[in-house]
Amino acid sequence: MTTPTAAASPRVAGPIRLGRNARIAVASVVFLAVFYAFIGPQQFANALTLGAIYALIALGYTMVYGIIELINFAHGDVFMTGSFVSMTLLTRIILPVTGLTAPIRDIVPLLLVLLLVFALTMPIMGLIGVTIERFAYRPLRNAPRVAPLITAIGVSFILQNLALIIFGPASVNTPQLIAPELSVNIADATVPYINIFIFVLAIFLMVALNQFVGRTRLGRAMRSTAQDREAAQLMGVDLNLTIAITFFIGSALAGAAGVVWGLYLGSVKWDLGFNGGLKAFTAAVLGGIGNTTGATLGGFVIGFIEVGAASKGFSRWSEAIVFAALIIVLVFRPAGILGQQLGERA
Amino acid sequence: MKVTKLGALAVGAALVLSACGPGATTAPGSAGGGGSKGTLKIAIDLPLQGSDKQSSDPMINGIKLAVKEASAASTAGTDFGGYALTVDPILDDALNGTHDPQTGAKNMQTAVADPNIVALIGPLNSSVAKAEIPITNEAGLLQCSPANTNEGLTKPEFGALDIRKAHPDKINYVRVVTTDDKQGPAAAQFIIQVLKKTKVYVIDDTETFGKGIADNFVKEFQAEGGTVVARDGAPKTTSDYTPLLTAAKPKGPEAVYFGGVTGTGGGIIRKQRAQVGIGDIPYVGPDGIQDGTVETSGTFLNIAGAAAKGSYSSLAAIGDFPAKKDFDAKYTAEYNLAPTGYSATGYACAQVVLAALKAVLKTAPSDMAALREAVRASAVNPATNYDTILGTIHFDANGDTSQLIVSFYKAPDPLKGDWVFDSQVDFGAKK
């Protein structure tokens, strides 16, 4: 596989020199090779899966930060909400109506149901994200920086408590559409199809995002808004629409992460968003917040560190190790692995 | 400073209010027996929300059944000095769906302030008990737990003197179940002697209860000649256990021991084991995973689903007691429900309280405070033997039961209903 860093940077956070890009690509390949040797093929597959999920969530953090410089603390709970929305859609509507039971073993109905659950959950979560932005962040757009940060924490608690009240405090089972025991042997590892599905889907969504941001009018509007909000407005960019779309895409990606989480682990819980969100936020900071390629890279790095720690018997330390890595990276590169230096920012 | 004072005022006001509350609402003679002197209250404190409720409800039913029977047997309250008995109030120590030590402590303030409460049954969780005992100890209120297993609640060598600081020699807390330093090791004996497995993978949830019981398990398992192939700890925030299980698989475990409760990963680990390909070896856990039927959302059996097959959970109490058949029959007749292991321990706690009351009320107490103290002193006396549903027991100098039996329950096969009693290990017989 190619490393996510090999893709062109989608954001114009200042011109990125080719030399640096190449260095990062080489560093990523070396990092992957070392990790592969360190944890072995089986754990490597686990790490890619977990990393892909973190990366999907981290994209939403980094996009929102890139465009309005808000750390959207509610984003982890948007991910959690997405997992519950997909669980509800599957157990209440899709499976009863079609008469299918999980796991679905015929390929055509399986793909149709998967397509349906993603096609429904992602827009629903996108709309929820836009609603949150409209009511909790937009009125505070010109307020001091700390105000929307607090409303973000407020939204986070609202989503958590809603899930707690509606679905109860215990883990809730969610259908594993792809039979978890089905697997294929790749390079000495028994890789379940579900892991492959998650990885491929995540890469697909990331490439799609890249193309959208890099190639379309709206994407250009997003990039210009991130660079200089006022200048973009003077050039005719609809600021509210652009920010709303950023939230829509970020939340839809978190929704997709929520769906795959349920498919992968088979249970969801109301407090899922806190830990998932924290790890993804760390990934975004690690990769360089505001930079989508960085978020992807950071997500995989966190996934690798976590799985690496667990596989070597350091599970008690896994959170400490993740955050120690963050501190080390930030000490040497305060803006994150791929982040631009703060001075460049207007 | 101002804020602190206001806060103190508010807390004080709340205390006064809550102290008045239950006393004011008592309906005289609300239970059978028809006492003329008034009503004595046996309070309950258990978590009544979330998955904890699955454990609490059978206990409450057991307690109510025992009190109802005792009241019915006592014509005009003669067994109890002319007093009527009631189970009231039933306090909830859960907050936001899970047991909460601070809520438990607040409940104790309420309970000790109500002079008509002669004893309290509960709590379910050791962490809650740790916050409650200092309060009931200071007030000298008898507390009997049907479920707490943490050894630190009673045994001085595990730090219990810090908990009963006010009156270290006046024991007020007793329990009818045995302790984690028996429950963990009993599981080790169970895996070696009953399941005949000698290589085990141990994982705990890094919390006081989970890690403690797993440590005790490991010690005994190794002493019995078994091998611990790997030992992990994963905090309850962990959702993805596949890396841990993947790492453990090649080491060839024949069984898995989990130290923790359902809410800290018990069910999810079991489920993910199948995914990694070690789903067909037995999985043994403590009482923390024995929390209700397959059909109830959020229980271990429900979360693990089809993967629950081959799981065992222990209960630090006797499972196969002599009068089990009779007890099960009358419980089912009363509630139209099957009893769980906790129904009997709740019933037994109530029996202890009732027996102490009966003994004390042979002579009329001068006032309620004297009655409360007499009940406490009588109940915890190591010389007193109690004929409980669990068997004849007494409490040692720390308040621990003399019955050191741990029982093991198996996940139902086919997967329907509740855990099924499998076998029991008498730890008292060994030592």
Interface residues (C-beta under 8 A of the other chain):
Chain A: Q42 Q43 N46 A47 L50 L164 G168 P169 A170 S171 V172 N173 P180 E181 T190 P192 W261 Y264 L265 G266 S267 K269 D271 L272 F274 N275 G276 E306 V307 A310 S311 K312 G313 S315 R316 S318 E319
Chain B: Q49 G50 S51 N96 G97 T98 T206 A230 R231 D232 G233 A234 P235 T237 T238 S239 D240 T242 P243 L244 T246 A247 T262 G263 G267 I268 K271 Q272 A274 Q275 G277 S297 G298 T299 N302 I303 G305
